[in-house]
Amino acid sequence: MRTGNEPATARTPLRMRFWLSVWGLLWAVSGTAVFALAERPGWAIACAVLSVAVMAHLLVVVHRLYEAPHDRPGRGVPPHEPDRGDGRRHR
């Protein structure tokens, strides 16, 4: 059921983003090595740039995973209404 407040209560699937980033990093690094060995410098540079971008994303995801675990409830806790500061929930 949609409540209309999904952007305020959305949770990012950080573990999924972590594993997809690891997968992408493996492919980008492999592509860099393969294209470098095949003497295709343009493609090797493109894969190297992609590797750097994926590594930056991976670092952001890891930082968010460990920055404030107390703010993230477990998997069994449903999304909640955001706190508006006056003790009441926004409706």
C-alpha positions, 0 to 999 in steps of 0.5 A: 500500500502506498502512503505518499511519503515514500521519498521521506521513508525510503531505505537504500539497499546498501548491501545490494549496492555493495555487492553490485559495486564489487561485481562491477569493479571486478569486471572493470578491472578485468576489462582494463587488464584484458584490453591493456594486454590486447594493446587496445589503449582506448578501451583500457583507459575507458575501463580504468576510468570506470574502475575509478568511478566504481571504486568511488561508489564502493567507498561511499557505500561502505562509508554509509554502511558503517557510519551510523548503524544505530539509525538503520533498524533491522530487516524486520522493522517496517518503514516509519513516519519521519519525526517532525520534531513536535512528538507527533507523526506527520499524516 
